[in-house]
Amino acid sequence: MRCKNGCFPSLGPDQPAEVVDEAPKNLNPGACLYMQMDDRLTCDGSHRHTRRLCPCA
């Protein structure tokens, strides 16, 4: 995990995640995203511009 562009609260079942370097600039490549509410956490979540920071068990 590098999080070279900071960490930001966000919504999405793919989180916690890092925005991949190849993502569009408006998505903050290199930033880490996290949810403030863990009730939406799911291992099924994914996004083409992010990479999970921790594996699902």
NORNOR-V407222 format. One record per pair of residues at least 4 apart in sequence whose ideal C-beta (glycine too) atoms are under 6 Angstrom apart, sorted by the first residue. I is the first residue (numbers start at 1). J is the second residue. Records with the same first field share a line. If there is no record, write none. Layout:
BEGIN
I: J  J
END
This chain:
BEGIN
1: 53
3: 7  32
4: 30
5: 28  30  31
6: 31
7: 32
8: 31  33
9: 36
10: 33
13: 40  42  45
14: 45  46  47  50
15: 33  34  35
16: 34  53
17: 33  50  52  53
18: 32  51  53
19: 23  27  28  29  31  49  50
20: 49  51
21: 29
23: 27  29  49
27: 49
43: 56
END
